[in-house]
Amino acid sequence: MTTTAMKEKIKELFKMLSRADQLELLRELNSSITNDNPVVRLNELCQTLYGENLRFGISNVGDQLNPVIKAELTTPWGFFEAFGQNQRLAKTKAAEVALEAVKKISQDSFFEI
């Protein structure tokens, strides 16, 4: 199978996914090729400002056929939770929410994110 044929097959299969699954797959693919990992960025920020590491709590709230992983993130500025089909996605989503929260906080304070 040629590269062009494989690309077309991938596009065809991608179109068959639900919109939510498409977005989740794109997020997962993007996080694997981007150096800007929100979990790493958030952990570095937390260590720099507070001298602490992030703390995640992970639990499976789905069933065996439809796994849904819940990530609970505790930071010095709040508690955040997110859901995903695997631990990495759930942690990434929770870190993204926490980064947005700290950006909002930083708008009213002296430090820049």
PARODO-359627 format. One record per residue: x, y, z of N, C-alpha, C, O in turn. Coordinates in steps of 0.001 Angstrom, whole numbers. Example, Ala and Ser with C-alpha at 12.3 -4.5 7.8 and 13.67 -1.06 7.14 Angstrom:
<nxx:13190&nyy:-5690&nzz:7800&caxx:12300&cayy:-4500&cazz:7800&cxx:13200&cyy:-3300&czz:7800&oxx:14236&oyy:-3319&ozz:8465>
<nxx:12850&nyy:-2250&nzz:7080&caxx:13670&cayy:-1060&cazz:7140&cxx:12900&cyy:30&czz:7870&oxx:13409&oyy:1138&ozz:8039>
END
This chain:
<nxx:851&nyy:-1176&nzz:0&caxx:0&cayy:0&cazz:0&cxx:899&cyy:1242&czz:0&oxx:1851&oyy:1324&ozz:776>
<nxx:599&nyy:2178&nzz:-848&caxx:1411&cayy:3395&cazz:-948&cxx:1061&cyy:4360&czz:174&oxx:38&oyy:4219&ozz:843>
<nxx:1926&nyy:5336&nzz:362&caxx:1697&cayy:6355&cazz:1397&cxx:416&cyy:7122&czz:1120&oxx:-360&oyy:7391&ozz:2036>
<nxx:194&nyy:7469&nzz:-122&caxx:-1022&cayy:8198&cazz:-497&cxx:-2269&cyy:7370&czz:-201&oxx:-3259&oyy:7898&ozz:306>
<nxx:-2226&nyy:6101&nzz:-508&caxx:-3368&cayy:5229&cazz:-239&cxx:-3615&cyy:5095&czz:1264&oxx:-4761&oyy:5071&ozz:1713>
<nxx:-2533&nyy:5008&nzz:2032&caxx:-2683&cayy:4926&cazz:3495&cxx:-3307&cyy:6199&czz:4048&oxx:-4185&oyy:6136&ozz:4909>
<nxx:-2863&nyy:7353&nzz:3564&caxx:-3425&cayy:8631&cazz:4015&cxx:-4915&cyy:8702&czz:3725&oxx:-5697&oyy:9135&ozz:4571>
<nxx:-5307&nyy:8282&nzz:2542&caxx:-6723&cayy:8301&cazz:2166&cxx:-7537&cyy:7356&czz:3046&oxx:-8656&oyy:7688&ozz:3438>
<nxx:-6993&nyy:6189&nzz:3359&caxx:-7681&cayy:5229&cazz:4229&cxx:-7847&cyy:5802&czz:5635&oxx:-8900&oyy:5653&ozz:6255>
<nxx:-6790&nyy:6463&nzz:6132&caxx:-6857&cayy:7094&cazz:7460&cxx:-7939&cyy:8168&czz:7469&oxx:-8729&oyy:8237&ozz:8411>
<nxx:-7987&nyy:9002&nzz:6440&caxx:-9016&cayy:10047&cazz:6355&cxx:-10418&cyy:9439&czz:6341&oxx:-11332&oyy:9931&ozz:7003>
<nxx:-10567&nyy:8365&nzz:5576&caxx:-11859&cayy:7693&cazz:5483&cxx:-12301&cyy:7146&czz:6844&oxx:-13453&oyy:7320&ozz:7242>
<nxx:-11384&nyy:6489&nzz:7551&caxx:-11702&cayy:5943&cazz:8867&cxx:-11952&cyy:7048&czz:9885&oxx:-12826&oyy:6923&ozz:10742>
<nxx:-11183&nyy:8130&nzz:9789&caxx:-11341&cayy:9265&cazz:10704&cxx:-12742&cyy:9867&czz:10593&oxx:-13347&oyy:10230&ozz:11601>
<nxx:-13248&nyy:9969&nzz:9381&caxx:-14586&cayy:10530&cazz:9152&cxx:-15678&cyy:9670&czz:9777&oxx:-16771&oyy:10161&ozz:10058>
<nxx:-15389&nyy:8400&nzz:9993&caxx:-16375&cayy:7483&cazz:10568&cxx:-16500&cyy:7649&czz:12085&oxx:-17480&oyy:7196&ozz:12675>
<nxx:-15513&nyy:8298&nzz:12721&caxx:-15544&cayy:8516&cazz:14173&cxx:-16540&cyy:9607&czz:14525&oxx:-16853&oyy:10467&ozz:13702>
<nxx:-17033&nyy:9562&nzz:15750&caxx:-17899&cayy:10642&cazz:16220&cxx:-17054&cyy:11901&czz:16385&oxx:-15828&oyy:11826&ozz:16456>
<nxx:-17702&nyy:13039&nzz:16444&caxx:-16989&cayy:14321&cazz:16592&cxx:-16143&cyy:14331&czz:17864&oxx:-15008&oyy:14806&ozz:17847>
<nxx:-16680&nyy:13818&nzz:18953&caxx:-15953&cayy:13785&cazz:20222&cxx:-14713&cyy:12899&czz:20110&oxx:-13643&oyy:13258&ozz:20602>
<nxx:-14859&nyy:11746&nzz:19465&caxx:-13716&cayy:10852&cazz:19281&cxx:-12670&cyy:11466&czz:18360&oxx:-11471&oyy:11279&ozz:18570>
<nxx:-13116&nyy:12199&nzz:17342&caxx:-12172&cayy:12879&cazz:16457&cxx:-11334&cyy:13895&czz:17238&oxx:-10112&oyy:13945&ozz:17103>
<nxx:-12015&nyy:14702&nzz:18055&caxx:-11311&cayy:15719&cazz:18830&cxx:-10335&cyy:15097&czz:19824&oxx:-9213&oyy:15578&ozz:19986>
<nxx:-10764&nyy:14036&nzz:20481&caxx:-9895&cayy:13371&cazz:21444&cxx:-8677&cyy:12763&czz:20756&oxx:-7563&oyy:12849&ozz:21273>
<nxx:-8883&nyy:12153&nzz:19601&caxx:-7769&cayy:11573&cazz:18844&cxx:-6801&cyy:12664&czz:18396&oxx:-5586&oyy:12489&ozz:18483>
<nxx:-7328&nyy:13778&nzz:17920&caxx:-6461&cayy:14882&cazz:17502&cxx:-5667&cyy:15441&czz:18680&oxx:-4485&oyy:15757&ozz:18542>
<nxx:-6319&nyy:15563&nzz:19839&caxx:-5621&cayy:16018&cazz:21038&cxx:-4476&cyy:15076&czz:21401&oxx:-3366&oyy:15512&ozz:21705>
<nxx:-4767&nyy:13776&nzz:21362&caxx:-3767&cayy:12774&cazz:21711&cxx:-2598&cyy:12803&czz:20726&oxx:-1438&oyy:12759&ozz:21136>
<nxx:-2900&nyy:12877&nzz:19439&caxx:-1835&cayy:12937&cazz:18433&cxx:-1022&cyy:14217&czz:18571&oxx:202&oyy:14199&ozz:18443>
<nxx:-1698&nyy:15314&nzz:18828&caxx:-1005&cayy:16592&cazz:18972&cxx:-102&cyy:16601&czz:20198&oxx:1010&oyy:17125&ozz:20145>
<nxx:-566&nyy:16030&nzz:21291&caxx:253&cayy:16030&cazz:22510&cxx:1472&cyy:15128&czz:22362&oxx:2470&oyy:15328&ozz:23054>
<nxx:1409&nyy:14135&nzz:21468&caxx:2557&cayy:13250&cazz:21295&cxx:3631&cyy:13861&czz:20401&oxx:4783&oyy:13428&ozz:20448>
<nxx:3280&nyy:14867&nzz:19581&caxx:4286&cayy:15481&cazz:18716&cxx:4690&cyy:16874&czz:19170&oxx:5660&oyy:17426&ozz:18651>
<nxx:3990&nyy:17444&nzz:20099&caxx:4295&cayy:18783&cazz:20571&cxx:5148&cyy:18700&czz:21821&oxx:4903&oyy:17875&ozz:22701>
<nxx:6141&nyy:19553&nzz:21892&caxx:6998&cayy:19601&cazz:23078&cxx:6322&cyy:20350&czz:24221&oxx:6788&oyy:20294&ozz:25358>
<nxx:5253&nyy:21034&nzz:23935&caxx:4577&cayy:21828&cazz:24949&cxx:3548&cyy:20972&czz:25685&oxx:2343&oyy:21176&ozz:25543>
<nxx:4032&nyy:20022&nzz:26466&caxx:3165&cayy:19132&cazz:27234&cxx:2623&cyy:19901&czz:28437&oxx:3409&oyy:20370&ozz:29260>
<nxx:1288&nyy:20046&nzz:28564&caxx:728&cayy:20829&cazz:29661&cxx:1058&cyy:20267&czz:31046&oxx:1183&oyy:21033&ozz:32001>
<nxx:1201&nyy:18948&nzz:31172&caxx:1533&cayy:18362&cazz:32471&cxx:2949&cyy:18772&czz:32874&oxx:3186&oyy:19150&ozz:34021>
<nxx:3887&nyy:18695&nzz:31931&caxx:5272&cayy:19083&cazz:32210&cxx:5354&cyy:20574&czz:32518&oxx:6005&oyy:20991&ozz:33476>
<nxx:4682&nyy:21366&nzz:31687&caxx:4704&cayy:22827&cazz:31890&cxx:4125&cyy:23214&czz:33251&oxx:4680&oyy:24058&ozz:33954>
<nxx:3014&nyy:22594&nzz:33610&caxx:2373&cayy:22888&cazz:34885&cxx:3229&cyy:22430&czz:36060&oxx:3326&oyy:23128&ozz:37069>
<nxx:3851&nyy:21259&nzz:35932&caxx:4707&cayy:20759&cazz:37004&cxx:5918&cyy:21672&czz:37205&oxx:6305&oyy:21947&ozz:38341>
<nxx:6517&nyy:22142&nzz:36106&caxx:7650&cayy:23069&cazz:36213&cxx:7229&cyy:24363&czz:36895&oxx:7958&oyy:24894&ozz:37733>
<nxx:6058&nyy:24868&nzz:36538&caxx:5537&cayy:26079&cazz:37158&cxx:5311&cyy:25875&czz:38651&oxx:5681&oyy:26720&ozz:39465>
<nxx:4707&nyy:24759&nzz:39000&caxx:4412&cayy:24437&cazz:40390&cxx:5711&cyy:24307&czz:41203&oxx:5784&oyy:24782&ozz:42336>
<nxx:6725&nyy:23667&nzz:40626&caxx:8010&cayy:23518&cazz:41315&cxx:8702&cyy:24865&czz:41478&oxx:9274&oyy:25151&ozz:42530>
<nxx:8651&nyy:25692&nzz:40434&caxx:9312&cayy:26998&cazz:40477&cxx:8679&cyy:27925&czz:41513&oxx:9379&oyy:28554&ozz:42306>
<nxx:7355&nyy:28000&nzz:41496&caxx:6665&cayy:28949&cazz:42377&cxx:6463&cyy:28440&czz:43797&oxx:6502&oyy:29222&ozz:44747>
<nxx:6247&nyy:27130&nzz:43953&caxx:5854&cayy:26601&cazz:45255&cxx:6769&cyy:25511&czz:45801&oxx:6616&oyy:25090&ozz:46948>
<nxx:7718&nyy:25050&nzz:44988&caxx:8611&cayy:23979&cazz:45435&cxx:7899&cyy:22657&czz:45637&oxx:8343&oyy:21830&ozz:46433>
<nxx:6797&nyy:22444&nzz:44925&caxx:6003&cayy:21217&cazz:45063&cxx:5797&cyy:20561&czz:43708&oxx:5831&oyy:21229&ozz:42675>
<nxx:5586&nyy:19262&nzz:43716&caxx:5202&cayy:18533&cazz:42503&cxx:3683&cyy:18453&czz:42420&oxx:2984&oyy:18609&ozz:43421>
<nxx:3187&nyy:18209&nzz:41221&caxx:1751&cayy:18006&cazz:41045&cxx:1338&cyy:16689&czz:41688&oxx:2141&oyy:15765&ozz:41817>
<nxx:85&nyy:16622&nzz:42085&caxx:-456&cayy:15371&cazz:42632&cxx:-1716&cyy:15018&czz:41853&oxx:-2684&oyy:15777&ozz:41822>
<nxx:-1677&nyy:13856&nzz:41231&caxx:-2826&cayy:13355&cazz:40480&cxx:-3437&cyy:12180&czz:41216&oxx:-2723&oyy:11332&ozz:41750>
<nxx:-4751&nyy:12133&nzz:41243&caxx:-5486&cayy:10951&cazz:41668&cxx:-6168&cyy:10388&czz:40432&oxx:-6832&oyy:11126&ozz:39704>
<nxx:-6016&nyy:9107&nzz:40188&caxx:-6575&cayy:8477&cazz:38984&cxx:-7575&cyy:7406&czz:39399&oxx:-7299&oyy:6586&ozz:40274>
<nxx:-8749&nyy:7426&nzz:38753&caxx:-9735&cayy:6381&cazz:39008&cxx:-10479&cyy:6064&czz:37720&oxx:-10594&oyy:6907&ozz:36831>
<nxx:-10978&nyy:4847&nzz:37632&caxx:-11768&cayy:4419&cazz:36485&cxx:-13236&cyy:4550&czz:36863&oxx:-13723&oyy:3853&ozz:37753>
<nxx:-13936&nyy:5450&nzz:36179&caxx:-15352&cayy:5655&cazz:36476&cxx:-16251&cyy:5056&czz:35399&oxx:-17474&oyy:5169&ozz:35470>
<nxx:-15640&nyy:4423&nzz:34406&caxx:-16411&cayy:3770&cazz:33340&cxx:-16514&cyy:2287&czz:33615&oxx:-16222&oyy:1819&ozz:34716>
<nxx:-16929&nyy:1562&nzz:32608&caxx:-16985&cayy:114&cazz:32736&cxx:-15918&cyy:-519&czz:31840&oxx:-15141&oyy:188&ozz:31197>
<nxx:-15886&nyy:-1834&nzz:31804&caxx:-14853&cayy:-2543&cazz:31075&cxx:-14929&cyy:-2293&czz:29559&oxx:-13901&oyy:-2215&ozz:28887>
<nxx:-16127&nyy:-2171&nzz:29044&caxx:-16291&cayy:-1963&cazz:27610&cxx:-16132&cyy:-504&czz:27203&oxx:-15780&oyy:-211&ozz:26061>
<nxx:-16386&nyy:390&nzz:28113&caxx:-16320&cayy:1822&cazz:27844&cxx:-15511&cyy:2508&czz:28948&oxx:-16091&oyy:3187&ozz:29795>
<nxx:-14196&nyy:2345&nzz:28955&caxx:-13412&cayy:2912&cazz:30047&cxx:-13427&cyy:4439&czz:30029&oxx:-13253&oyy:5061&ozz:28981>
<nxx:-13634&nyy:5020&nzz:31181&caxx:-13548&cayy:6459&cazz:31358&cxx:-12651&cyy:6681&czz:32574&oxx:-12973&oyy:6267&ozz:33687>
<nxx:-11543&nyy:7330&nzz:32341&caxx:-10575&cayy:7572&cazz:33401&cxx:-10774&cyy:8989&czz:33928&oxx:-10889&oyy:9943&ozz:33157>
<nxx:-10812&nyy:9108&nzz:35231&caxx:-10968&cayy:10401&cazz:35885&cxx:-9627&cyy:10778&czz:36515&oxx:-9058&oyy:10009&ozz:37289>
<nxx:-9130&nyy:11970&nzz:36176&caxx:-7896&cayy:12477&cazz:36768&cxx:-8248&cyy:13648&czz:37681&oxx:-8879&oyy:14614&ozz:37253>
<nxx:-7838&nyy:13552&nzz:38928&caxx:-8045&cayy:14633&cazz:39897&cxx:-6678&cyy:15244&czz:40178&oxx:-5777&oyy:14565&ozz:40672>
<nxx:-6526&nyy:16518&nzz:39865&caxx:-5255&cayy:17223&cazz:39990&cxx:-5328&cyy:18209&czz:41143&oxx:-6244&oyy:19029&ozz:41212>
<nxx:-4362&nyy:18126&nzz:42044&caxx:-4288&cayy:19046&cazz:43163&cxx:-3070&cyy:19937&czz:42978&oxx:-1946&oyy:19451&ozz:42844>
<nxx:-3302&nyy:21245&nzz:42971&caxx:-2222&cayy:22229&cazz:42878&cxx:-2355&cyy:23180&czz:44066&oxx:-3374&oyy:23158&ozz:44756>
<nxx:-1351&nyy:24006&nzz:44316&caxx:-1467&cayy:24984&cazz:45407&cxx:-2590&cyy:26000&czz:45196&oxx:-3033&oyy:26626&ozz:46159>
<nxx:-3056&nyy:26175&nzz:43967&caxx:-4107&cayy:27158&cazz:43706&cxx:-5463&cyy:26544&czz:43405&oxx:-6397&oyy:27257&ozz:43037>
<nxx:-5585&nyy:25230&nzz:43556&caxx:-6908&cayy:24653&cazz:43367&cxx:-6920&cyy:23168&czz:43050&oxx:-5883&oyy:22515&ozz:42940>
<nxx:-8122&nyy:22672&nzz:42909&caxx:-8385&cayy:21267&cazz:42621&cxx:-9093&cyy:21208&czz:41265&oxx:-10064&oyy:21929&ozz:41037>
<nxx:-8605&nyy:20347&nzz:40369&caxx:-9149&cayy:20265&cazz:39018&cxx:-9360&cyy:18803&czz:38656&oxx:-8594&oyy:17933&ozz:39070>
<nxx:-10407&nyy:18540&nzz:37879&caxx:-10630&cayy:17171&cazz:37438&cxx:-11018&cyy:17165&czz:35972&oxx:-11601&oyy:18118&ozz:35454>
<nxx:-10675&nyy:16058&nzz:35316&caxx:-11007&cayy:15892&cazz:33905&cxx:-11152&cyy:14401&czz:33614&oxx:-10724&oyy:13552&ozz:34396>
<nxx:-11762&nyy:14109&nzz:32479&caxx:-12026&cayy:12730&cazz:32089&cxx:-11432&cyy:12454&czz:30715&oxx:-11341&oyy:13355&ozz:29881>
<nxx:-11030&nyy:11213&nzz:30481&caxx:-10496&cayy:10807&cazz:29188&cxx:-10579&cyy:9306&czz:29039&oxx:-10942&oyy:8593&ozz:29975>
<nxx:-10235&nyy:8828&nzz:27838&caxx:-10289&cayy:7388&cazz:27591&cxx:-9064&cyy:6666&czz:28137&oxx:-9059&oyy:5439&ozz:28236>
<nxx:-8023&nyy:7423&nzz:28494&caxx:-6850&cayy:6820&cazz:29134&cxx:-6253&cyy:7826&czz:30110&oxx:-6650&oyy:8991&ozz:30132>
<nxx:-5296&nyy:7369&nzz:30917&caxx:-4722&cayy:8226&cazz:31959&cxx:-4046&cyy:9462&czz:31374&oxx:-4195&oyy:10568&ozz:31893>
<nxx:-3304&nyy:9262&nzz:30293&caxx:-2561&cayy:10382&cazz:29722&cxx:-3501&cyy:11491&czz:29262&oxx:-3244&oyy:12666&ozz:29522>
<nxx:-4590&nyy:11129&nzz:28580&caxx:-5540&cayy:12141&cazz:28127&cxx:-6219&cyy:12837&czz:29296&oxx:-6382&oyy:14057&ozz:29280>
<nxx:-6611&nyy:12085&nzz:30299&caxx:-7276&cayy:12676&cazz:31460&cxx:-6331&cyy:13638&czz:32190&oxx:-6737&oyy:14733&ozz:32579>
<nxx:-5077&nyy:13229&nzz:32374&caxx:-4098&cayy:14103&cazz:33034&cxx:-3842&cyy:15359&czz:32207&oxx:-3753&oyy:16461&ozz:32749>
<nxx:-3725&nyy:15187&nzz:30902&caxx:-3483&cayy:16331&cazz:30024&cxx:-4629&cyy:17326&czz:30089&oxx:-4403&oyy:18533&ozz:30172>
<nxx:-5853&nyy:16826&nzz:30050&caxx:-7019&cayy:17712&cazz:30125&cxx:-7074&cyy:18447&czz:31462&oxx:-7374&oyy:19640&ozz:31499>
<nxx:-6787&nyy:17744&nzz:32562&caxx:-6795&cayy:18384&cazz:33884&cxx:-5706&cyy:19453&czz:33957&oxx:-5927&oyy:20528&ozz:34514>
<nxx:-4544&nyy:19163&nzz:33400&caxx:-3447&cayy:20141&cazz:33405&cxx:-3810&cyy:21366&czz:32564&oxx:-3484&oyy:22493&ozz:32938>
<nxx:-4481&nyy:21151&nzz:31434&caxx:-4906&cayy:22277&cazz:30598&cxx:-5869&cyy:23187&czz:31355&oxx:-5766&oyy:24411&ozz:31276>
<nxx:-6802&nyy:22587&nzz:32086&caxx:-7760&cayy:23374&cazz:32877&cxx:-7017&cyy:24157&czz:33961&oxx:-7303&oyy:25333&ozz:34184>
<nxx:-6072&nyy:23510&nzz:34629&caxx:-5307&cayy:24174&cazz:35690&cxx:-4449&cyy:25305&czz:35120&oxx:-4314&oyy:26354&ozz:35751>
<nxx:-3869&nyy:25104&nzz:33935&caxx:-3083&cayy:26179&cazz:33310&cxx:-3955&cyy:27377&czz:32962&oxx:-3547&oyy:28524&ozz:33146>
<nxx:-5156&nyy:27110&nzz:32459&caxx:-6078&cayy:28215&cazz:32174&cxx:-6428&cyy:28979&czz:33449&oxx:-6521&oyy:30206&ozz:33443>
<nxx:-6622&nyy:28241&nzz:34540&caxx:-6954&cayy:28884&cazz:35819&cxx:-5798&cyy:29749&czz:36304&oxx:-6013&oyy:30868&ozz:36769>
<nxx:-4566&nyy:29237&nzz:36197&caxx:-3421&cayy:30014&cazz:36676&cxx:-3169&cyy:31217&czz:35771&oxx:-2698&oyy:32251&ozz:36244>
<nxx:-3473&nyy:31101&nzz:34477&caxx:-3348&cayy:32257&cazz:33581&cxx:-4324&cyy:33349&czz:33994&oxx:-3995&oyy:34534&ozz:33974>
<nxx:-5521&nyy:32936&nzz:34366&caxx:-6537&cayy:33901&cazz:34808&cxx:-6093&cyy:34568&czz:36108&oxx:-6252&oyy:35777&ozz:36278>
<nxx:-5536&nyy:33776&nzz:37021&caxx:-5039&cayy:34319&cazz:38287&cxx:-3889&cyy:35284&czz:38023&oxx:-3807&oyy:36338&ozz:38654>
<nxx:-2995&nyy:34929&nzz:37090&caxx:-1808&cayy:35744&cazz:36833&cxx:-2141&cyy:37092&czz:36217&oxx:-1344&oyy:38026&ozz:36308>
<nxx:-3308&nyy:37208&nzz:35590&caxx:-3711&cayy:38485&cazz:35025&cxx:-3894&cyy:39544&czz:36114&oxx:-3729&oyy:40739&ozz:35869>
<nxx:-4238&nyy:39086&nzz:37312&caxx:-4467&cayy:40002&cazz:38428&cxx:-3305&cyy:40063&czz:39401&oxx:-3428&oyy:40660&ozz:40470>
<nxx:-2176&nyy:39455&nzz:39051&caxx:-1041&cayy:39436&cazz:39973&cxx:235&cyy:39874&czz:39269&oxx:194&oyy:40360&ozz:38139>
<nxx:1347&nyy:39701&nzz:39932&caxx:2613&cayy:40211&cazz:39432&cxx:3396&cyy:39257&czz:38566&oxx:4318&oyy:39694&ozz:37877>
<nxx:3081&nyy:37976&nzz:38563&caxx:3899&cayy:37040&cazz:37785&cxx:3265&cyy:36738&czz:36439&oxx:2046&oyy:36805&ozz:36281>
<nxx:4097&nyy:36412&nzz:35487&caxx:3680&cayy:36162&cazz:34111&cxx:3830&cyy:34682&czz:33802&oxx:4850&oyy:34080&ozz:34137>
<nxx:2830&nyy:34091&nzz:33171&caxx:2868&cayy:32680&cazz:32777&cxx:3128&cyy:32589&czz:31303&oxx:3200&oyy:31489&ozz:30755>
END
